Amino acid sequence: METIKIVNGCIPDFSKKEFVNKDIYIEDGKIVDVGTVCKEADVVIDAEDRIVSPGFIDIHMHEETLDKKKKDPYYSANCELLMGVTTCVAGNCGNNRQSLSEFIGYVEENGSPVNYMSFIGHNFLRKLVGVDDRYRASSSIEIDRMKRVINCEMTKGIVGISYGIEYSPGISSEEIIGITEGLESGDYLLSAHFREDGEKSVESIKELIQVNKETGLPMQVSHIGSCSAYGFMGESLEMIDSARKEGCDITADCYPYDAFATYLGSAVFDEGCFERWHKGYEDILLTEEPYLNTRCNKELFEKVRKEYPNMIVAAFVMREDEVIEAFKAPYVYVGSDSLFRGGMGHPRGAGSFPRVISRYVRDRKELDIIDALWKMTAGPAGRLKLNTKGNIEVGMDADITIFDLNTMEDMADFEKPTLSPKGIDYVILDGKVVVENNRILYGREGKFIRYRAD
C-alpha cells in the first residue's frame, strides 16, 4: 500500500477546540505520525489553506438494495463518498433494504465506496414475522419471534435496533421495549423515527425518553428537525436536556434542510398531517416521473398517493431557524437521511455535510467550524464506539477529508438532487486516496464494520 504524507494542512484538535498546523504520515491504512514529518512518501498532498478533517461519519442514512445484476448498485454510497463521508450507518427508520446477511455478504465480497455499519430494523422484522398491517400491534408470539431474530443478528455486529414508529402507527410502546430483551448483554444503540411530528412532536420525544429509561439502552432520536421543527424544537430540546441531566443517554441527528422526504403512500401522509404542520398540498413536491418536480394540489395528491404510493416526495413544511436551533444543541449530530431511487429524491443525500459547513458555518455564522466538524466526526464516532475513527491522531484509521472552507458548496437541489459538492479536494479511506477533485478514483475500499457492544 502506498504511503501518504499530507503537509501544511489545518487539523482540528477537538480536545482544545482549535486548529493546528501539522503534517500527517499514513502507512498501511493508519495514521502513524502527526507533527513535523520529514520522511518521504509515495504520495505527497499539499493541503495549504485547506482543512484536513477526519472523514465524515453519517450516522443516519438509507442503504440501497444491492443487486448483483447492476453494474454499480452503490448510488447513495457514491454520493456519500463525494461529500466527504467515509463511514455510513444503514438500516435506519426501522427498515432494511435486504436481509443483513445479504447486505453484509455483498459488502464483504465486493467492497463498498464507504465503510458501512447497520441497525436491524423493527419494521423490517414485523414484516418478516408476518405483521403486514401497519396499523396493528404485534402479538406476544410475534414479538418473541422478532427477539429470536435479533439475538441471531447480534452475532453479525449490528449497531442495535432502529424503529420507524410513524411508518407503522400500530406499534405499541410495549412492543418497542419488548423486542429489546436480550440486548442487555451489550451497550447496543436504539435509533427511532418518532411516532408523530408537528404538533405531536413533544409527546413523541417524551415517548423516546421513556423508552431509554425503561430499557437502559442509549437512544438516538432520528432526524429531529423533521420531528420538531414546526414551532416545537425549543420545547423538544428542553425535554431532552432535562432527561440528559437526569442521566438519560439520549442524542439526536439532523439534516440541514427545511423539507423532509419519504414515500407518499406512507402513514406519514395519513389524514391530519397538514393540520399538524399548518401547511397545504402545495407544499408537497413530487420527485419522480411521471410528475417529476410537480407541486401538488388536493386532487393530484390523492391520485398519486393511490396510484404511486412508493413515489418519493419532498414536504416543505419545516422551519429552518428551528433546524439551526437543533444543530446548536451539543448532542445533535449531522445525519443526511439519504434516500435515493433511480437518481431522484432529496438533495440531502448529496449535500448535507457540505451544506452545514458552507451555509451554517461560513455564510450565516450560526455554527463554529470546530463544533460543526465534531458533529460530523468525533461525536458520531464516539456514539458508535468507533475508537479508531473521528480524530486525527497517531494510531487512528486513515479516513480523511480535505476541503477548502472558502469554496465548499453543496450543489445538489431538488431538480438535480445528486450533484456532488464543490470544495472537497481529497477523500482518503483506509489509507488510500479514493476521491480527488470531485472524482471517485476507487469505489470499493470500504468494508462492513461490526459494532463493538460491551
C-alpha positions as CSV (number, residue, x, y, z in Angstrom):
1,M,0.0,0.0,0.0
2,E,1.3,3.5,-0.9
3,T,2.5,5.8,1.9
4,I,0.9,9.2,2.0
5,K,2.2,12.5,3.5
6,I,-0.2,15.5,4.0
7,V,1.6,18.7,4.6
8,N,0.6,22.3,5.5
9,G,-3.0,21.5,6.4
10,C,-5.2,22.8,9.3
11,I,-6.2,19.9,11.5
12,P,-9.0,20.2,14.1
13,D,-8.0,19.4,17.7
14,F,-11.4,18.8,19.3
15,S,-9.9,18.5,22.8
16,K,-8.6,22.0,22.6
17,K,-11.3,23.3,20.2
18,E,-8.7,24.8,17.9
19,F,-6.9,24.1,14.6
20,V,-3.2,23.1,14.5
21,N,-0.9,23.1,11.5
22,K,0.8,19.8,11.3
23,D,1.9,17.2,8.8
24,I,0.3,13.7,8.7
25,Y,2.0,10.5,7.6
26,I,-0.1,7.5,6.6
27,E,1.1,3.9,6.2
28,D,-0.9,0.6,5.9
29,G,-4.2,2.3,6.4
30,K,-3.2,4.0,9.7
31,I,-2.0,7.5,10.8
32,V,1.5,6.8,12.0
33,D,2.8,10.3,12.6
34,V,1.4,13.7,13.2
35,G,3.7,16.7,13.6
36,T,6.7,17.8,11.6
37,V,7.2,14.8,9.2
38,C,10.5,14.7,7.3
39,K,10.4,11.2,5.8
40,E,9.5,10.7,2.2
41,A,6.2,9.2,1.0
42,D,4.9,7.7,-2.2
43,V,2.2,10.4,-2.4
44,V,2.5,13.9,-1.0
45,I,-0.6,16.2,-0.7
46,D,0.0,19.9,-0.1
47,A,-3.0,21.0,1.9
48,E,-2.1,24.6,2.3
49,D,-5.2,26.8,3.1
50,R,-7.2,23.6,3.5
51,I,-8.9,21.9,6.4
52,V,-7.7,18.3,6.9
53,S,-10.6,16.7,8.8
54,P,-11.3,13.2,9.9
55,G,-13.6,11.5,7.3
56,F,-17.2,12.4,7.9
57,I,-19.5,9.8,9.6
58,D,-23.1,9.7,8.5
59,I,-25.0,8.2,11.5
60,H,-28.3,8.2,9.7
61,M,-28.7,7.2,6.0
62,H,-30.6,4.6,4.0
63,E,-28.7,2.0,2.0
64,E,-29.8,0.9,-1.4
65,T,-30.8,-2.6,-2.5
66,L,-27.5,-4.3,-3.5
67,D,-28.5,-6.1,-6.7
68,K,-25.7,-8.2,-8.2
69,K,-27.2,-7.7,-11.6
70,K,-26.4,-3.9,-11.5
71,K,-23.0,-2.8,-12.7
72,D,-22.8,-0.4,-9.8
73,P,-25.6,-0.6,-7.1
74,Y,-24.0,1.9,-4.8
75,Y,-25.8,5.1,-6.0
76,S,-26.3,6.6,-2.5
77,A,-22.9,5.4,-1.2
78,N,-21.2,7.1,-4.1
79,C,-22.9,10.4,-3.3
80,E,-21.9,10.0,0.3
81,L,-18.3,9.5,-0.6
82,L,-18.2,12.5,-2.9
83,M,-19.4,14.7,0.0
84,G,-16.6,13.5,2.2
85,V,-18.3,10.7,4.1
86,T,-16.2,7.7,4.8
87,T,-18.5,5.7,7.2
88,C,-22.2,5.3,7.0
89,V,-24.8,3.7,9.3
90,A,-27.6,1.9,7.3
91,G,-30.8,0.2,8.4
92,N,-32.4,3.3,9.9
93,C,-36.1,4.2,10.4
94,G,-36.9,0.6,11.0
95,N,-36.1,-0.5,7.5
96,N,-33.5,-2.8,5.9
97,R,-33.5,-3.0,2.1
98,Q,-32.4,-6.6,2.3
99,S,-31.6,-9.1,5.0
100,L,-28.4,-8.3,6.9
101,S,-26.8,-11.5,5.7
102,E,-27.3,-10.4,2.1
103,F,-26.2,-6.9,2.8
104,I,-23.1,-7.8,4.8
105,G,-22.2,-10.6,2.4
106,Y,-22.3,-8.3,-0.6
107,V,-20.2,-5.6,1.0
108,E,-17.6,-8.1,2.2
109,E,-17.4,-9.8,-1.1
110,N,-17.4,-6.7,-3.4
111,G,-16.3,-3.9,-1.2
112,S,-18.1,-0.6,-0.9
113,P,-17.5,3.1,-1.6
114,V,-17.8,3.8,2.1
115,N,-17.5,1.8,5.3
116,Y,-20.8,0.5,6.5
117,M,-22.4,-0.3,9.8
118,S,-26.1,-1.3,10.2
119,F,-29.1,-1.4,12.5
120,I,-31.6,-4.2,12.3
121,G,-35.0,-2.5,11.5
122,H,-38.0,-3.2,13.7
123,N,-40.5,-2.5,10.8
124,F,-38.4,-5.0,8.7
125,L,-38.8,-7.5,11.4
126,R,-42.5,-7.0,11.7
127,K,-42.9,-7.9,8.0
128,L,-40.5,-10.9,8.5
129,V,-42.7,-12.4,11.2
130,G,-46.0,-11.7,9.3
131,V,-47.2,-8.4,10.6
132,D,-48.4,-6.9,7.3
133,D,-50.9,-4.4,8.7
134,R,-49.0,-1.3,9.7
135,Y,-51.9,-0.3,12.0
136,R,-51.8,-3.4,14.0
137,A,-49.7,-4.1,17.1
138,S,-47.6,-7.2,17.1
139,S,-48.7,-10.1,19.3
140,S,-46.6,-11.6,22.1
141,I,-45.8,-14.6,19.9
142,E,-44.7,-12.2,17.1
143,I,-42.6,-10.2,19.5
144,D,-40.9,-13.4,20.7
145,R,-40.1,-14.3,17.1
146,M,-38.6,-10.9,16.5
147,K,-36.5,-11.2,19.6
148,R,-35.1,-14.5,18.3
149,V,-34.1,-12.9,15.0
150,I,-32.5,-10.0,16.9
151,N,-30.4,-12.4,19.0
152,C,-29.2,-14.0,15.8
153,E,-28.4,-10.7,14.2
154,M,-26.4,-9.6,17.3
155,T,-23.7,-12.1,16.2
156,K,-23.3,-10.2,12.9
157,G,-22.2,-7.0,14.6
158,I,-25.4,-4.9,14.4
159,V,-25.3,-1.4,16.0
160,G,-28.7,-2.1,17.6
161,I,-32.4,-1.7,16.7
162,S,-33.9,1.1,14.6
163,Y,-37.6,1.9,14.7
164,G,-39.9,3.6,12.2
165,I,-42.8,4.2,14.5
166,E,-44.5,6.8,12.4
167,Y,-44.5,4.3,9.4
168,S,-46.3,1.7,11.4
169,P,-48.6,3.5,13.8
170,G,-49.9,0.2,15.3
171,I,-46.5,-0.2,17.1
172,S,-47.1,0.0,20.8
173,S,-44.6,1.2,23.4
174,E,-44.7,-2.3,24.9
175,E,-43.6,-3.7,21.6
176,I,-40.8,-1.2,21.3
177,I,-39.5,-2.1,24.7
178,G,-40.3,-5.8,24.4
179,I,-38.1,-6.6,21.5
180,T,-35.0,-5.1,23.2
181,E,-34.9,-8.0,25.7
182,G,-31.7,-9.8,25.1
183,L,-29.7,-6.7,24.2
184,E,-28.8,-6.2,27.9
185,S,-25.6,-8.1,27.3
186,G,-24.1,-5.1,25.5
187,D,-24.4,-1.4,25.1
188,Y,-26.4,-1.5,21.9
189,L,-27.9,1.6,20.4
190,L,-31.6,2.3,19.7
191,S,-32.5,4.7,16.9
192,A,-36.0,5.9,16.5
193,H,-38.1,7.7,13.9
194,F,-40.6,9.2,16.2
195,R,-44.4,8.3,16.4
196,E,-45.7,11.7,15.2
197,D,-44.3,15.1,14.2
198,G,-45.5,18.7,14.2
199,E,-48.0,19.4,17.0
200,K,-47.5,15.9,18.3
201,S,-43.7,16.0,18.4
202,V,-43.3,16.8,22.1
203,E,-45.3,13.7,23.0
204,S,-43.2,11.7,20.6
205,I,-39.9,12.9,22.2
206,K,-41.4,12.1,25.6
207,E,-42.1,8.5,24.5
208,L,-38.5,8.0,23.3
209,I,-37.1,9.3,26.6
210,Q,-39.3,6.8,28.4
211,V,-38.0,4.0,26.2
212,N,-34.5,5.0,27.2
213,K,-35.4,5.0,30.9
214,E,-37.1,1.6,30.7
215,T,-34.6,-0.2,28.6
216,G,-31.4,1.4,29.8
217,L,-30.2,1.4,26.2
218,P,-28.8,4.6,24.5
219,M,-31.4,6.3,22.3
220,Q,-30.7,8.2,19.1
221,V,-33.5,10.4,18.0
222,S,-33.7,10.3,14.2
223,H,-33.7,13.5,12.2
224,I,-35.1,15.7,15.0
225,G,-35.7,18.5,12.5
226,S,-38.4,16.6,10.7
227,C,-39.9,15.8,14.1
228,S,-40.0,19.1,15.9
229,A,-39.1,22.0,13.5
230,Y,-42.6,23.2,13.3
231,G,-42.6,25.6,16.3
232,F,-41.7,22.8,18.9
233,M,-38.0,22.5,18.7
234,G,-37.2,24.5,21.8
235,E,-39.6,22.5,23.9
236,S,-38.3,19.2,22.5
237,L,-34.7,20.1,23.2
238,E,-35.5,21.3,26.7
239,M,-37.1,17.9,27.3
240,I,-34.0,16.1,26.1
241,D,-31.8,18.4,28.1
242,S,-33.7,17.7,31.3
243,A,-33.6,14.0,30.6
244,R,-29.8,14.0,30.0
245,K,-29.3,15.9,33.2
246,E,-31.1,13.1,35.0
247,G,-28.7,10.6,33.5
248,C,-30.6,9.5,30.3
249,D,-28.3,8.6,27.4
250,I,-30.0,10.4,24.5
251,T,-28.6,12.0,21.4
252,A,-30.1,13.0,18.0
253,D,-29.2,13.8,14.4
254,C,-30.5,16.3,11.9
255,Y,-30.1,17.3,8.3
256,P,-29.8,21.0,7.1
257,Y,-33.0,21.4,5.1
258,D,-36.5,22.7,5.7
259,A,-38.1,19.8,3.8
260,F,-38.2,16.1,4.6
261,A,-38.7,13.3,2.1
262,T,-40.4,9.9,2.2
263,Y,-42.9,7.8,0.3
264,L,-46.2,9.4,-0.4
265,G,-48.1,6.2,0.4
266,S,-46.6,6.0,3.9
267,A,-48.6,6.7,7.1
268,V,-46.7,10.0,7.4
269,F,-49.3,11.4,5.0
270,D,-52.4,9.9,6.7
271,E,-55.3,12.2,7.4
272,G,-54.4,15.1,9.7
273,C,-50.9,15.6,8.5
274,F,-51.4,19.0,7.0
275,E,-53.2,20.2,10.2
276,R,-50.2,19.1,12.3
277,W,-47.8,21.0,10.0
278,H,-50.1,24.0,9.4
279,K,-49.3,23.5,5.7
280,G,-51.1,22.6,2.5
281,Y,-51.0,20.3,-0.5
282,E,-48.9,22.9,-2.5
283,D,-46.0,22.3,-0.1
284,I,-45.6,18.7,-1.4
285,L,-43.2,18.3,-4.3
286,L,-43.3,15.1,-6.4
287,T,-39.7,14.0,-7.2
288,E,-40.2,11.2,-9.7
289,E,-41.8,10.6,-13.1
290,P,-44.5,11.0,-14.4
291,Y,-44.8,14.0,-12.1
292,L,-41.2,15.0,-11.6
293,N,-40.8,18.4,-9.9
294,T,-44.5,19.0,-9.8
295,R,-46.2,20.6,-6.8
296,C,-49.4,19.0,-5.5
297,N,-52.9,20.1,-5.2
298,K,-55.6,18.1,-3.4
299,E,-56.6,16.1,-6.5
300,L,-53.0,15.3,-7.6
301,F,-52.0,14.4,-4.0
302,E,-54.8,11.9,-3.7
303,K,-54.3,10.5,-7.2
304,V,-50.5,9.9,-6.8
305,R,-50.9,8.6,-3.3
306,K,-53.3,5.9,-4.6
307,E,-51.6,5.1,-7.9
308,Y,-47.9,5.7,-7.0
309,P,-47.7,5.0,-3.2
310,N,-43.9,4.3,-3.4
311,M,-43.1,7.7,-5.0
312,I,-40.6,9.7,-3.0
313,V,-41.9,13.2,-2.3
314,A,-40.5,16.2,-0.5
315,A,-42.6,18.1,2.0
316,F,-41.6,21.7,2.6
317,V,-43.1,22.0,6.0
318,M,-40.2,22.6,8.4
319,R,-38.8,25.9,9.8
320,E,-35.1,26.4,9.0
321,D,-34.5,28.5,12.1
322,E,-35.5,25.6,14.2
323,V,-33.3,23.2,12.2
324,I,-30.4,25.6,13.1
325,E,-31.6,25.5,16.7
326,A,-31.3,21.8,16.7
327,F,-27.7,21.9,15.3
328,K,-26.7,24.2,18.1
329,A,-27.5,21.6,20.7
330,P,-24.2,19.8,21.6
331,Y,-25.7,16.3,21.3
332,V,-27.2,16.7,17.8
333,Y,-25.0,15.2,15.0
334,V,-25.2,15.7,11.3
335,G,-27.1,12.8,9.5
336,S,-28.1,13.0,5.9
337,D,-31.1,10.7,6.0
338,S,-30.0,9.9,2.4
339,L,-32.8,8.3,0.3
340,F,-32.5,8.0,-3.5
341,R,-34.1,5.9,-6.1
342,G,-33.2,6.0,-9.8
343,G,-31.1,9.1,-9.2
344,M,-34.0,11.0,-7.8
345,G,-35.0,12.0,-4.3
346,H,-33.9,14.6,-1.7
347,P,-30.6,16.6,-2.2
348,R,-29.7,15.9,1.5
349,G,-28.1,12.6,0.3
350,A,-25.5,14.5,-1.8
351,G,-25.3,17.8,0.1
352,S,-25.9,17.6,3.8
353,F,-22.3,17.7,5.1
354,P,-21.0,20.4,2.8
355,R,-24.2,22.4,3.3
356,V,-23.8,22.5,7.1
357,I,-20.3,23.9,6.6
358,S,-21.0,26.4,3.8
359,R,-24.4,27.6,4.8
360,Y,-24.4,27.5,8.6
361,V,-20.7,27.9,9.4
362,R,-19.2,30.1,6.7
363,D,-22.1,32.1,5.3
364,R,-24.5,32.5,8.2
365,K,-22.0,32.0,11.0
366,E,-24.6,30.1,13.1
367,L,-22.1,27.4,14.0
368,D,-18.4,27.3,14.8
369,I,-16.4,25.2,12.4
370,I,-14.8,23.1,15.1
371,D,-18.2,22.3,16.6
372,A,-19.7,21.5,13.2
373,L,-16.8,19.2,12.3
374,W,-17.2,17.4,15.7
375,K,-20.8,16.7,14.9
376,M,-19.6,15.0,11.7
377,T,-16.7,13.1,13.1
378,A,-15.6,12.6,16.7
379,G,-19.2,13.0,18.0
380,P,-20.8,10.2,16.0
381,A,-17.6,8.1,16.2
382,G,-17.9,8.1,20.0
383,R,-21.6,7.2,19.8
384,L,-20.8,4.3,17.5
385,K,-17.8,3.1,19.6
386,L,-15.5,3.7,16.6
387,N,-12.5,4.1,18.7
388,T,-10.1,4.4,15.8
389,K,-12.1,6.9,13.8
390,G,-13.2,10.5,14.2
391,N,-9.9,12.1,15.2
392,I,-6.6,12.7,13.5
393,E,-4.1,11.2,15.9
394,V,-1.4,8.5,15.8
395,G,-2.9,5.1,15.6
396,M,-6.2,6.2,14.2
397,D,-7.6,4.9,10.9
398,A,-6.5,6.9,7.9
399,D,-10.0,8.2,6.9
400,I,-9.6,11.8,6.0
401,T,-11.5,14.5,4.1
402,I,-9.6,17.6,2.8
403,F,-11.6,20.6,1.8
404,D,-11.5,24.3,1.2
405,L,-13.7,26.2,3.6
406,N,-13.8,29.2,1.2
407,T,-15.2,27.2,-1.8
408,M,-17.1,24.4,-0.1
409,E,-20.6,24.4,-1.5
410,D,-23.5,21.9,-1.8
411,M,-24.6,21.9,-5.4
412,A,-27.5,19.4,-5.2
413,D,-31.0,20.8,-5.3
414,F,-34.5,19.4,-5.8
415,E,-34.2,19.5,-9.6
416,K,-30.8,17.8,-9.6
417,P,-30.6,16.1,-6.2
418,T,-27.4,14.1,-6.8
419,L,-25.0,16.8,-7.9
420,S,-21.8,16.5,-6.0
421,P,-20.4,19.4,-4.0
422,K,-17.6,21.8,-4.7
423,G,-14.6,22.4,-2.5
424,I,-13.6,18.8,-1.5
425,D,-10.1,18.2,-2.8
426,Y,-9.4,14.7,-1.4
427,V,-11.1,11.9,0.4
428,I,-8.8,9.2,1.9
429,L,-10.4,5.9,3.0
430,D,-8.4,3.3,4.8
431,G,-5.1,4.9,3.8
432,K,-5.9,5.2,0.1
433,V,-6.9,8.3,-1.9
434,V,-10.3,7.4,-3.2
435,V,-11.6,10.9,-4.3
436,E,-9.6,13.6,-6.0
437,N,-11.0,16.8,-7.2
438,N,-14.6,15.6,-7.2
439,R,-13.9,12.4,-8.9
440,I,-14.0,8.9,-7.5
441,L,-10.7,7.1,-8.1
442,Y,-11.5,3.9,-6.2
443,G,-15.0,2.9,-5.3
444,R,-14.6,-0.3,-3.4
445,E,-12.3,0.4,-0.5
446,G,-15.0,0.4,2.2
447,K,-15.8,-2.6,4.4
448,F,-18.5,-3.7,6.8
449,I,-17.7,-2.7,10.4
450,R,-19.0,-4.8,13.2
451,Y,-20.3,-2.9,16.2
452,R,-18.4,-3.5,19.4
453,A,-21.1,-3.8,22.1
454,D,-19.6,-4.1,25.6
